[in-house]
């Protein structure tokens, strides 16, 4: 795979219509197309924000699942990466990336033996919010003959994973401290947008309890693309994990975190039917966009016809409601759609067609897609 450097960007003489023709003739539709100029700009923007807040940048690769793009983030200044699954970490390590945090409880990977196998090759950072995970991690650490570094995941309002009180975090840290197959690394947070004062109170209380155990959290990790606006809000934070920001999507637009110009990935899809006056059908359905609407109306933003709605989907088809459109597409038109949730859309494809301007410059394998364990 040829490495494309930003310095090689040139002004394209091609039009978007010629790009659409080249995409369908070379790859067919639906096709996931990513603009590397926008990607590079998004990577640089996030790195600048982290640098300004004196925080290390540890991007979450679950959005792009591409070693090529992870390497671009590292080259721009990121200290390491965040993965969601052990399988993603295996792919990234095989590509030469060694500073890896897995930000979920991975009991299944631990009990299957795959955690120990990878831990023998590279020292991972894992998170846990319960003693069962710690028991599984310790067994893997002993099998690998290398202690596993553990961050305690803490919930301060998202109501997802994470212990809910500082006392629980300290109790888990004590288990880590007392097990030679484990090594205490710190605390991991994903604060709600309006929950940073509660996160500060949680961190302050947890640090006091950890101090009583003779422990200091070397890593205090915060997360989320929406939380990029809050990077300087937690005294004691050391790093931030953000994923969606490399591509952005319709959810980030709805949240005020991105504009159309910041959305690097579009699905190119063909209109395959106009059986009714105000309806049509695309050749991209739930096997392209998934059924995750992200709380939005419709399943994506069609750039050529923003008033159109992808109002429902079958596996292979997206159903268009064109009743609000002054002009309407015809059969054979190729449309560009910004997905509601880009992370799940990327996981549906094997490759990303990379462009600069309207020139196709590369094809990027989505090497870590579909890693369930």
C-alpha positions in Angstrom: 0.0 0.0 0.0 1.5 3.4 -1.1 1.8 5.9 1.7 0.3 9.2 0.7 1.9 12.3 2.3 0.1 15.6 2.8 2.8 17.4 0.8 1.8 15.5 -2.3 -1.7 17.0 -2.4 -2.4 18.7 -5.6 -5.5 20.6 -6.9 -7.6 18.1 -8.7 -8.8 18.9 -12.3 -11.5 16.3 -12.0 -15.1 17.1 -11.0 -17.2 15.3 -8.4 -19.2 13.8 -11.3 -16.1 12.3 -12.8 -15.1 10.9 -9.4 -18.6 9.3 -9.1 -18.2 7.7 -12.5 -14.7 6.4 -11.6 -16.0 5.0 -8.3 -18.9 3.0 -9.8 -16.8 1.8 -12.7 -13.9 0.6 -10.5 -15.7 -0.5 -7.3 -19.4 -0.4 -7.8 -21.9 1.0 -5.3 -22.4 1.2 -2.5 -18.8 2.3 -1.8 -17.3 4.0 1.2 -15.1 6.9 0.1 -12.8 8.8 2.5 -11.2 12.2 1.8 -7.6 12.1 3.1 -7.3 15.9 3.0 -10.2 16.1 5.5 -8.8 13.2 7.5 -5.4 15.0 7.8 -7.1 18.2 8.8 -9.2 16.5 11.5 -6.2 14.6 12.9 -4.2 17.9 13.1 -7.1 19.7 14.7 -7.5 17.1 17.5 -3.8 17.0 18.1 -3.7 20.8 18.4 -6.5 20.7 21.0 -4.8 18.1 23.1 -1.4 19.9 22.9 -3.1 23.2 24.0 -4.6 21.4 27.0 -1.3 19.7 27.8 -3.0 16.3 27.4 -1.6 13.2 25.6 -3.7 12.2 22.6 -4.7 8.5 22.5 -7.1 8.2 19.6 -9.7 5.4 19.5 -9.3 3.3 16.4 -12.7 1.7 16.6 -13.9 4.4 14.2 -11.5 3.7 11.3 -10.1 0.2 12.2 -7.1 1.0 9.9 -3.4 0.6 10.8 -2.6 3.1 8.0 -4.8 5.8 9.6 -3.7 4.9 13.1 -0.1 5.5 12.0 -1.1 8.9 10.6 -2.4 9.8 14.0 0.8 8.6 15.7 2.9 10.5 13.2 0.9 13.7 14.1 1.8 13.3 17.8 -0.5 10.7 19.4 1.2 8.7 22.1 -0.6 5.5 21.4 -4.0 4.2 20.5 -7.3 3.0 22.1 -9.0 -0.2 21.0 -12.4 -1.6 21.8 -11.6 -5.3 21.3 -8.6 -7.5 21.7 -8.9 -8.5 18.0 -8.4 -4.9 17.1 -5.3 -4.7 19.3 -3.9 -7.8 17.6 -4.2 -6.2 14.2 -2.7 -3.0 15.3 0.2 -4.7 17.0 0.9 -6.8 13.9 1.2 -3.5 12.1 3.9 -2.3 14.5 1.9 -0.3 17.0 2.8 -1.1 20.6 1.2 1.4 23.0 -2.3 0.0 23.2 -5.1 0.6 25.6 -8.3 -1.6 25.4 -11.1 0.5 26.9 -13.6 -2.3 27.7 -13.8 -5.3 30.0 -12.6 -8.2 27.8 -13.5 -11.2 29.9 -14.2 -13.4 26.8 -10.8 -12.6 25.3 -9.1 -13.3 28.6 -10.8 -16.7 29.1 -10.2 -17.8 25.5 -6.4 -17.5 25.9 -6.0 -14.8 23.3 -5.2 -12.1 25.9 -2.3 -14.1 27.3 -1.0 -14.8 23.8 -0.9 -11.1 22.9 0.3 -10.1 26.4 3.4 -12.3 25.8 4.1 -10.2 22.7 3.3 -6.7 24.0 2.5 -5.1 27.4 -1.2 -4.1 27.1 -3.2 -1.6 29.1 -6.6 -2.9 30.0 -9.6 -1.5 31.9 -11.8 -3.2 34.5 -14.8 -2.2 36.6 -15.3 -5.5 38.5 -13.4 -8.2 40.3 -14.3 -10.9 37.8 -12.4 -9.1 35.1 -9.4 -8.7 37.4 -9.4 -12.4 38.1 -9.4 -13.2 34.4 -6.7 -10.6 33.6 -4.5 -11.9 36.4 -4.8 -15.5 35.1 -3.7 -14.2 31.6 -0.9 -12.2 33.1 0.5 -15.3 34.9 0.2 -17.3 31.7 2.0 -14.7 29.7 4.6 -14.2 32.5 4.1 -10.5 32.2 1.9 -8.4 34.6 -1.0 -6.7 32.9 -1.4 -3.0 33.5 -5.0 -2.1 34.6 -7.0 1.1 34.6 -10.1 1.2 36.8 -13.1 2.4 34.7 -15.2 4.9 36.5 -18.8 6.1 35.7 -19.7 9.7 36.4 -23.0 9.9 34.7 -23.0 8.2 31.4 -24.6 5.1 33.0 -22.6 2.7 30.8 -19.7 0.7 32.2 -17.6 1.9 35.2 -17.8 1.8 39.0 -20.1 4.5 40.4 -18.2 5.5 43.6 -14.6 6.4 44.4 -14.7 3.7 47.2 -15.4 1.0 44.6 -12.5 2.3 42.4 -10.2 2.2 45.4 -11.3 -1.3 46.3 -10.5 -2.6 42.8 -7.2 -0.8 42.9 -6.4 -2.7 46.1 -7.0 -6.0 44.3 -4.7 -4.9 41.5 -2.0 -3.8 44.0 -2.0 -7.1 45.8 -1.8 -9.3 42.8 1.7 -9.7 41.3 0.2 -10.5 37.9 -1.4 -7.1 37.7 -0.1 -3.5 37.7 -2.1 -0.5 38.7 -2.0 2.1 35.9 -4.7 4.6 36.7 -8.3 5.6 36.1 -10.4 5.8 33.0 -13.4 8.1 32.5 -16.0 9.0 29.8 -17.6 12.0 31.5 -21.0 13.2 30.2 -20.8 16.6 28.5 -22.3 18.3 31.6 -20.6 15.9 34.2 -17.1 17.2 34.5 -17.6 18.8 37.9 -18.9 15.4 39.2 -15.9 13.8 37.5 -13.5 16.2 39.3 -15.1 15.3 42.6 -14.9 11.6 41.9 -11.2 11.9 40.8 -10.2 13.9 43.9 -11.8 11.5 46.3 -10.4 8.5 44.4 -6.9 9.9 44.5 -7.1 10.4 48.2 -8.2 6.8 48.7 -5.5 5.5 46.3 -2.9 7.5 48.2 -3.9 5.7 51.4 -3.0 2.5 49.5 0.3 4.0 48.4 -0.9 4.2 44.8 -0.8 7.1 42.4 -2.8 7.0 39.1 -0.1 7.6 36.5 -2.8 7.7 33.8 -6.1 9.5 34.1 -7.8 9.0 30.8 -10.9 10.9 29.5 -12.8 10.2 26.4 -15.2 11.1 23.6 -15.2 13.3 20.5 -18.0 15.5 22.0 -15.8 16.0 25.1 -13.1 17.7 23.0 -14.7 21.0 24.1 -14.0 20.0 27.7 -10.3 19.0 27.5 -9.1 21.5 30.1 -12.0 20.8 32.5 -10.4 18.0 34.6 -7.5 18.8 36.9 -5.3 15.8 36.9 -6.2 14.3 33.5 -3.3 13.0 31.5 -4.7 11.9 28.2 -7.8 11.9 26.0 -9.4 9.2 23.8 -11.5 10.4 20.8 -12.5 8.3 17.8 -15.3 9.7 15.6 -13.4 13.0 15.1 -11.1 11.5 12.4 -14.1 11.1 10.1 -17.0 12.8 11.8 -20.6 12.0 10.9 -24.2 13.3 11.1 -24.4 12.8 14.8 -21.3 15.0 15.3 -22.9 17.6 13.0 -26.1 17.5 15.1 -24.1 18.0 18.3 -22.3 21.0 16.9 -19.0 19.2 16.8 -18.5 19.2 13.0 -19.8 20.8 9.8 -20.2 19.1 6.4 -16.7 20.2 5.5 -15.4 18.2 8.4 -17.0 14.9 7.4 -14.4 12.8 5.7 -16.3 9.7 4.8 -19.3 9.4 2.5 -21.1 6.5 1.1 -21.5 6.6 -2.6 -24.8 4.9 -3.5 -26.9 4.6 -6.7 -30.5 5.3 -7.2 -31.9 2.0 -8.4 -35.6 2.7 -8.5 -38.1 5.6 -8.8 -41.2 3.6 -8.7 -43.3 6.4 -7.3 -43.5 10.1 -7.7 -42.0 11.0 -4.3 -40.1 7.9 -3.5 -37.0 6.1 -4.6 -34.7 3.3 -3.6 -30.9 3.3 -3.0 -28.6 0.3 -3.3 -27.3 0.9 0.2 -29.3 -0.4 3.2 -28.7 -1.8 6.6 -25.7 -3.8 5.4 -24.1 -0.5 4.6 -25.4 2.1 7.1 -26.5 -0.4 9.9 -29.8 0.3 11.6 -28.2 2.7 14.2 -30.0 6.0 13.7 -28.2 7.8 16.6 -31.5 9.4 17.6 -31.7 11.3 14.3 -34.5 11.5 11.7 -33.6 9.2 8.8 -30.5 7.2 8.2 -28.1 9.7 6.7 -27.6 13.1 5.1 -27.7 13.1 1.2 -25.4 15.9 0.1 -27.1 16.3 -3.3 -30.6 16.3 -1.9 -30.5 17.4 1.8 -34.3 17.6 2.0 -34.6 13.9 1.0 -35.0 11.3 3.8 -33.7 7.8 3.9 -36.8 6.9 6.0 -36.4 3.1 6.3 -34.0 0.3 5.2 -33.9 -3.2 4.1 -30.7 -5.2 4.1 -29.7 -4.0 0.6 -31.9 -1.0 0.1 -32.5 2.5 1.5 -36.0 3.8 0.9 -36.2 7.5 -0.1 -38.9 9.9 0.8 -38.6 12.8 -1.7 -41.7 14.6 -0.8 -39.9 17.7 0.5 -37.6 18.0 -2.5 -38.0 20.6 -5.3 -35.8 18.6 -7.5 -35.5 14.8 -7.4 -32.9 12.2 -8.4 -33.4 9.8 -11.3 -32.5 6.2 -11.7 -28.8 5.9 -12.2 -27.8 8.9 -10.2 -25.0 8.4 -7.7 -25.6 10.2 -4.4 -23.2 10.8 -1.5 -24.4 10.1 2.0 -22.9 11.1 5.3 -23.8 8.3 7.7 -25.5 9.0 11.0 -22.9 6.9 12.9 -19.7 6.5 10.9 -18.1 3.9 13.3 -20.7 1.3 12.6 -20.8 2.1 8.9 -17.0 1.5 8.6 -17.4 -1.8 10.3 -19.6 -3.0 7.4 -17.0 -2.6 4.7 -13.7 -4.3 3.8 -12.1 -1.3 2.3 -12.2 2.5 2.1 -11.5 4.2 -1.2 -9.2 7.1 -0.4 -9.3 10.4 -2.4 -7.6 13.7 -2.4 -9.8 16.3 -4.0 -11.6 14.2 -6.6 -8.7 11.9 -7.4 -8.6 8.3 -6.1 -5.2 7.9 -4.5 -5.4 4.6 -2.6 -7.5 1.8 -1.3 -7.3 1.2 2.5 -8.2 -2.2 4.0 -10.4 -1.9 7.1 -8.1 -4.5 8.6 -9.6 -4.6 12.1 -13.3 -4.8 11.1 -15.6 -7.5 12.5 -13.4 -8.3 15.6 -16.0 -9.5 18.0 -13.5 -10.8 20.6 
